[in-house]
């Protein structure tokens, strides 16, 4: 196949053609078990019939009207999000990066509106990932993603993840926001500690800074609750979400409170496509399917089953030293002798008919459908174990 796309992606050597549930078929009709979920996007699997119906029905009514108007799908989804979270108001975007961009801009503007021009510092974590815009890639503490785009936005401080002492030392009256992922997904599926998140909340309150939680990957049921921070008894000021929010249809959202929302004043920020009726109609149906006891029960059950299967593979092959994560965002840490070979295992697993992810060089990441059933999990793990068995023999 001739490629007409820029070379910033390394495409796998298959061409996916169609999917259903947790299974995908390529151009040669080879079947794959999808335990990657489009990088935690396809929370309800591929082509869920209820999402297809919601999309089809809305497509026959209204696609786009611009933010000169609001629409019933946009208001309905915002109502569901606010009624089931800490938030009072929603800003719509099209991606996680845009949701984080809005969150960071809101934090700075709120600080400027209420406390003055000196309060601009953003504290983030080393090895964080918040998106690819110039602002969000600068806030993400990974120079490999930002160094080539210098000069970068200023007044951003990075501290080690889960380091309470470093956070206490860094925050001051000039801090306008602290941004944290409840689980660092791209950097190895590393959950935050309760002490770190609760200390962040206490310090942000004391220093009148916004606590921003990036739930782009962890939100919308991924960890077994609607938002991951609900496991930690921490109330943020701003939350970003995307990925699973649309179940595969592009949409992002920033959630905030009535204390902060007024600073996003008329004309201060915007989005051409954010909150369009198609995206909101699909996301509203996805919300209903995710936010119910049956789905949460399945997440808890399959989380246990997936971790047990990975621990069994670790025992049989010695390939993993640790299994960690929450809900259906799970990381399997490679043993030291396989350091920096996660990418090789991902490629081999694909040959065996299972789609998985890496998170850094040493962690295999799993983010399957929240509706993953027993049969697909068993088959996926059987294929993955076969791949691991060959891998350790190489």
N, C-alpha and C positions, 0 to 999 in steps of 0.2 A: 504493500500500500504506500502511495506517495503521501508524505506529511506536508500539510499546509499551515501548521501551527508553529508558534515560536518554540525554541528548544529548551524552555525552562521546566518542562516535564519529562520524566523518563517513563514512557508508556510501557506497560506489560506487553508481552508478545502474543496477546490474544485480542480479539475484537468482540466484546460482549454485544449481543444482539437483543436478547429479551430475558426477562426475569419474572419469577412468580414466588412470592413468599421469600424463603431463604435460599432459593436456587436460581442460578443464572446459567444461560446457555450462550456459547460463542458462535462465530460464523460457521464453524464446522459441526455445530450441534453437540459439542462436548458440554457436559453438565458440571457445574461447580457448586459447592456448598459455600454460601457467602456468610462468613463470620467476621467480615470487616464492616459491613453495613454502610458502604460509601463513606467511610471514616465517620461513623456515628451519626449518619444522616438518615438512613432508611430505617427509622425506628419501628416501622410497621411492616418491614419487608418490602419486596418489590411489587408494585402495581396492586396494592390492596384494593379490593373492589369498592369499598366505601369511599376511598380517596379518589378513585377513578370516577365514581359517580358524582362526587362533589365537584370535581374539576369540570366534568362534562356539563353538568347542569349550569354552573356559573359561566362557562364559556359560551353558553347560548343566551346569556343575559347581558353581561357587561365585563369587558376585559380591563380596560384602563380608562380613567376619567381625569386623573391628576389630583394633586392635593389642593386644588382650588375648591374641591368638594370632599365630603366624607361619604362613606358608604355603609350600608348595613353590615356586610361581612367584616369590615374593619372595626366597627364599633362592637360587634358581637364577640369577636376574638379578644379585643382589648378588655371587654367586661369579664370574660372567662379568666384571663390572665390576672387581672387585678383582684377579682373575688377569691382567687385561690393562691394568693401570694401576699407578700408584705406591701405590695405596691398600690399606688393610686392612679398612676398615669402611665401611658405607653407611647413610645416613639417607634415607628416602623422604619426598617431599612431592608436591605436585600441580602445581607450576609453577616457573619459574625464580626468581621473586621469593621464593617460600617456601624454595627451596634456598639462595638467598643469605642470607635471614633466618637460617636455621639456621647457615650458615657464620659469619656475623658474631657471632651469639650464642655459638657454640662458641669463637670466638677470644677473646671477652671473658671468658667463664667460665674457659677454660684459663689465661689470664693471671691472673685473680683467684685461681684455685685454687693456682697455683704461685708467683706473684710479688707478690701483694698488690693492694689496692684502687686503687692509684695508676695501674696499667697499663691504661688504658682507651682510649687514642687509636687511631683508625682513620685511616689515610692512604689516600686514593682520588685519582682523577684528574679533572681538569676535563673536562667533557663526557662523563663516563662514564654508563652506564645499567646499573642493577642491579635494577630492578623498581619496583613501585608501592606497596609497603607503606610505612608512614611511615618505618621504619628504612632500607629500601633506597633509597627515593626521596631521602632525606637524604644517603646515602652517594654516590649518583649526583651528579656535579658539574654539575647543570643546574637552576639556580634556577627556570626557567620551569615545572618540574614539581613543585617543592617549596614555593615561597614562599607559596602560598595556604593551606598547612597548618601554618604556624608556630603555636606554638613547636615547633622540630624537636629531635630527639635531639642531645645535645651530644658534644663531643670527637671531631669529625670534621674532618680537615684535607684540603684539596684542593690538588694540585700539577699543573702542566702535564704532559700525557701525553708520555712518552718523554724527559722532562727528568731526566737522571741527576743533575745538580748539585742540582736542587730536591729530589729524593728524599733525597740525602745530607744536605742541610741540614735537612730536615723530621724525619727519623726520630730517635728518642731512646729512653731507657729507659722512657718512659711509653707508647710505642707498643705496642699489642697485636696489630695486624694491618696489612698492606698488601694492598689488593685491586686487581687489575688485570684488564682484559679483554685477552687476547692480540691480539684485533683489536677496536677500537671500532666495533661494527657500526652502532648507531643514529646515530652522530655522523659517519659518512662513510666507513666501511670503511677504517679507519686501522690498519695492522698495527703492533704493538709492535716495537721494535728488539731485537735480541739483547742489546745492551749494557744496555738498560733492564731487561729481565727478569732477566738474570743479576746485575746490580747489586742488584735487589730481593731476589733469593735470598740473596746474600752479606750484605746489610744485615739482613735478617730473622733470619738465623742469628746474626749478631753481637749483635743487640739482643734476641734471644729473643722475636721476634714471629712471628705466623703469616703465611705467604705464601698468600693466597687468590687463586686464578685463577678468574674468572668465565667458564666455558666454556658458558654457556647457549646462545649462538648459534653458537659455533665448535666445540663438541664433537660427538661421534658422527659422525666422518668428514667433516665439512663442509669441512675444509681439506686433506684427503688423508691424514690420519692420524686415529686414533681421537680424540685430543685435540690441539688446536693447539699446546699447550706442548711437545709432543714434537718439534716442529720446532726448538726453541730449546735443547734439552738443559738444561732447567730442571725441577727436581722441586719441586712445590708441597707445602704441608702440607694444604691443603683445596682442593677443586675443586667447583664447582656445575655441574650440567648439567640440561637439561630439553629443551624444543623437540623436536629430532629423536629424543630418547631413546625416545619412544613412537610415532614415525612418524605422529603425528596424534592419538594417544590421550593425554589429559592425564596427565603424570607428571613429577616432578622428583626429583633426587637430589643429595645432598651426599656427596662422597667424602672420606675422611680417613684418617689413619694411626693405628696403635696408640699413638703418642705423644699424640695429641690426643683420640682417641675417648673415653677414660674420663671426660673432663670433661662429656660429654653423659650425665650419670649418671641413674639411675632417677628418672623424673618431671620432669627438668629441661627437657624439650622434648617435643613430641608432634605428632601429626596424626591426625585422624579417618580420612581417606581415604588417607593416604600409604601406599604399598605394597600397595594393594588387589590382589586376585588378577587381576582383569580387566586393569588397567593393566600389571602385571608380566608377565603372559603375553604380551601384545602386544609390550611392550618387549623381552622376551627373544628373541622371533622377529625383531624389528627389528634387534637387536644382531647376530644371526647373519647377516642379509642385508647389513648394513653392514660388519661387521668381517671382510672377506675380500679376497683379492688381486684378484678380478675387479672388485669395486666400487671399490677404490682405484685400479685401473688406469683404470677409466672416468672417475673424478673427474679424474685427471691429464690424460687425453686431452681430455675435454670442457672442462676449464679452459683449456687451450691454444686449443681451437677457439672458445670463447666470447670469450676475450680478443682473438683474431685478428679475429673478426667485428666486435667493437666498435671495434677500431682501424681497420678498413676503413671503418666508418660514420663515424668521426671524420675520416678522411682525405677522404671523399667530401663531408661536410657541414660540417665544422669545428665540430661541436656539442660535442665533448669535448676537454678539454685533457690528460687523464690517465686511464689505466685501471690500477686497482690492486686488491690483494686477494690471497687465497690459495685454492687449490682451487676450489670452487664457491660461494664468497662473494666476489663481485666488485663493485667500485664504479667507475662511470664519472663522472668529474668534469666538470661543465658548464664550457664556456669562459666567460670573464668577461662576454661580452655577453649571456649567458643566466642571469646570477646570480639566484638565488632563484626559479627557474622550474622546479625539479624536479617539483613537484606538478602543474604544467600539463602537462608531458610525460608523466607517469604517467597522467593522465586521457586524453590523446590516444592513447596507446598502447593503452589499453583499448578505445577505439573501433575501433582497427585489429585487435583480437582478440589482444592479448598482455598478460599480467599481469606487471607489474614493481613495484618498490618505490622509495621515495626514502629517503635517509639524510641528514637535514638538508635545507636549501634548495637545495644545489648538487650533490648526488650522486644518481645513479640506481644502485640496488642490485639485484643479481641473486642469488637464493638458490634455484636450481631443484633438482629431484630429483637425487639422486646417481646415479640410474640413467638420467638424461637421454640419449636416443638421438640419432643423427645427424639423422634426419628431423625430429624435433620441434625440435631446435636450429636447423636450416636454416630451417624454416618460421617459427619464432619470430623469428629475426633478420631474415628478409625482411619480416615485418609490422612489426617495430620500425624497420627502416630506412625503410620507407614513412612511418611516423609521424614519424621524425626529419626526413625530407625536407620534409614539410608544415610541421613545427614551425619550421624555420629560415626558411621563407618568410613566416611570419606577421608 
